[in-house]
Amino acid sequence: MFAFATTRPAQGLHRALLKTATVVSALFLAACEPMGGAGQATGPETGPMIDPSEPVQIALLAPGGTGSQDLEWLARSIKNAARMAAADAQGATIDLRIYDVGASTETAVAQANAAADAGAQIILGPLFAEGANAVGNAMLPRNINVLTFSNNTQVAGGNVFILGNSFENIADRLVGYGVDQGKRNVLVVAEDDIAGQLGGRAIETAIARNGARLAGRVNHPVSISGIDAVTPRIAEAAKSDQVDAIFMTANNQAVLPYLTEQLAEAGVRSPVAQMMGLTRWDQPADRLQLPQLAEGWFAIPDQTLQRQFEARYAQAYGEAPHPLASLGYDGVAAVSSLVRNGQRNALATSGLTQPAGFSGVGGIFRLQRDGTVQRGLAVATIRNNQLVVLDPAPRSTRGFGS
């Protein structure tokens, strides 16, 4: 899959790169080949009209049954979070029905059809974008909308809405903040795997949208030798007067510490050459101690709201929720709020895409007519080995701009 040739003894890093590269690649290989049919840039009104005084049946397609420890934790967390939201839905009656579909596209479609046969009025899930696209295709003739947990905008549109925080949303927040801080000349550094290339494309789009300048792009393999080879190029560009920000995808968990360490050794550190990333630099927690990450920028949800949810979840279920558990809560809570307001179009495109958006576990979010999601994010950094919020997350959709 990847070449890991190197001239230095770094077997531990080799193993870390190989493990995380395999996981990330598997997720995106399963997510980046839309089959077509459901997704459209914009589309007609989809989804049924309802009687909001009657129970609303939501079918949740969870990634349970794979045997993967992480996916089983995620499935359990999403299901529990959705149950919490259904219990919180005062003024609305939510009939939540849960179906385990594993990571199989075929199972996801079969279970979605079974759910629709049983009366489901909206689908929540599945996790993988290929499955979401296929379920969207299957549900379109049945006039049922799909709120997928995926963050892949390639399958958004028509009757498919993504709930996951997309690369585009994160990049837009960080580039916009950078422009406000005078960081307009942005060098993009991306891994040459699928996730890295999608991330790089999202950053370039955000640069154009926010009136910044693309100062260049450097792609690198997910390997020690690949990072070593491009470090001098990145350092040379960073020290020129043509670059004042370096935006790296660093989707592979082992890449960020190594790449930033090599750049630091070459004399490139924030904030002189402002570094920013698509991933959270404060997780896992031991990264707070890495000096090369200090003063870099990254995006995070509203921490006050997130911690409140995590505390409630841990008290109810005796374990910490998976970081993506909030998607289960947000999907059910969004529908519940529309039903509680007495909206007949609560499950239809016009209701789901209301301009005011919704209050989610990690802050405000708004579904767009093109199936993408805007999420209110804070800009954060690491300072004195602690997480510091530089610019808080907006509390209303007015903070999203255009």
JOMO-V20809 format. One record per residue. N is the residue number from 0. SS is DSSP state (alpha for helix, beta for strand, coil for the rest). Layout:
n = {N,N}
ss = {SS,SS}
This chain:
n = {0,1,2,3,4,5,6,7,8,9,10,11,12,13,14,15,16,17,18,19,20,21,22,23,24,25,26,27,28,29,30,31,32,33,34,35,36,37,38,39,40,41,42,43,44,45,46,47,48,49,50,51,52,53,54,55,56,57,58,59,60,61,62,63,64,65,66,67,68,69,70,71,72,73,74,75,76,77,78,79,80,81,82,83,84,85,86,87,88,89,90,91,92,93,94,95,96,97,98,99,100,101,102,103,104,105,106,107,108,109,110,111,112,113,114,115,116,117,118,119,120,121,122,123,124,125,126,127,128,129,130,131,132,133,134,135,136,137,138,139,140,141,142,143,144,145,146,147,148,149,150,151,152,153,154,155,156,157,158,159,160,161,162,163,164,165,166,167,168,169,170,171,172,173,174,175,176,177,178,179,180,181,182,183,184,185,186,187,188,189,190,191,192,193,194,195,196,197,198,199,200,201,202,203,204,205,206,207,208,209,210,211,212,213,214,215,216,217,218,219,220,221,222,223,224,225,226,227,228,229,230,231,232,233,234,235,236,237,238,239,240,241,242,243,244,245,246,247,248,249,250,251,252,253,254,255,256,257,258,259,260,261,262,263,264,265,266,267,268,269,270,271,272,273,274,275,276,277,278,279,280,281,282,283,284,285,286,287,288,289,290,291,292,293,294,295,296,297,298,299,300,301,302,303,304,305,306,307,308,309,310,311,312,313,314,315,316,317,318,319,320,321,322,323,324,325,326,327,328,329,330,331,332,333,334,335,336,337,338,339,340,341,342,343,344,345,346,347,348,349,350,351,352,353,354,355,356,357,358,359,360,361,362,363,364,365,366,367,368,369,370,371,372,373,374,375,376,377,378,379,380,381,382,383,384,385,386,387,388,389,390,391,392,393,394,395,396,397,398,399,400,401}
ss = {coil,coil,coil,coil,coil,coil,coil,coil,coil,coil,alpha,alpha,alpha,alpha,alpha,alpha,alpha,alpha,alpha,alpha,alpha,alpha,alpha,alpha,alpha,alpha,alpha,alpha,alpha,coil,coil,coil,coil,coil,coil,coil,coil,coil,coil,coil,coil,coil,coil,coil,coil,coil,coil,coil,coil,coil,coil,coil,coil,coil,coil,beta,beta,beta,beta,beta,beta,beta,coil,coil,coil,coil,coil,coil,alpha,alpha,alpha,alpha,alpha,alpha,alpha,alpha,alpha,alpha,alpha,alpha,alpha,alpha,alpha,alpha,alpha,alpha,alpha,alpha,coil,coil,coil,coil,coil,beta,beta,beta,beta,beta,beta,beta,coil,coil,coil,coil,alpha,alpha,alpha,alpha,alpha,alpha,alpha,alpha,alpha,alpha,alpha,alpha,alpha,coil,coil,coil,coil,beta,beta,beta,coil,coil,coil,coil,alpha,alpha,alpha,alpha,alpha,alpha,alpha,alpha,alpha,alpha,alpha,alpha,coil,coil,coil,coil,beta,beta,beta,beta,coil,coil,coil,coil,alpha,alpha,alpha,coil,beta,coil,coil,beta,beta,beta,coil,coil,coil,coil,alpha,alpha,alpha,alpha,alpha,alpha,alpha,alpha,alpha,alpha,alpha,alpha,alpha,alpha,coil,coil,coil,coil,beta,beta,beta,beta,beta,beta,beta,coil,coil,alpha,alpha,alpha,alpha,alpha,alpha,alpha,alpha,alpha,alpha,alpha,alpha,alpha,alpha,alpha,alpha,coil,coil,coil,beta,beta,beta,beta,beta,beta,beta,beta,coil,coil,coil,alpha,alpha,alpha,alpha,alpha,alpha,alpha,alpha,alpha,alpha,alpha,alpha,alpha,alpha,alpha,coil,coil,coil,coil,coil,coil,beta,beta,beta,beta,coil,coil,coil,coil,alpha,alpha,alpha,alpha,alpha,alpha,alpha,alpha,alpha,alpha,alpha,alpha,alpha,coil,coil,coil,coil,coil,coil,coil,coil,beta,beta,beta,beta,coil,coil,coil,coil,coil,coil,coil,alpha,alpha,alpha,alpha,alpha,coil,alpha,alpha,alpha,coil,coil,coil,beta,beta,beta,beta,coil,coil,alpha,alpha,alpha,alpha,alpha,alpha,alpha,alpha,alpha,alpha,alpha,alpha,alpha,alpha,alpha,coil,coil,coil,coil,coil,coil,coil,coil,alpha,alpha,alpha,alpha,alpha,alpha,alpha,alpha,alpha,alpha,alpha,alpha,alpha,alpha,alpha,coil,coil,coil,coil,coil,coil,coil,coil,alpha,alpha,alpha,alpha,coil,coil,coil,coil,coil,beta,beta,beta,coil,coil,beta,beta,beta,beta,beta,coil,coil,coil,coil,coil,beta,beta,beta,coil,coil,beta,beta,beta,beta,beta,beta,coil,coil,beta,beta,beta,beta,beta,beta,coil,coil,coil,coil,coil,alpha,alpha,alpha,alpha,coil,coil}
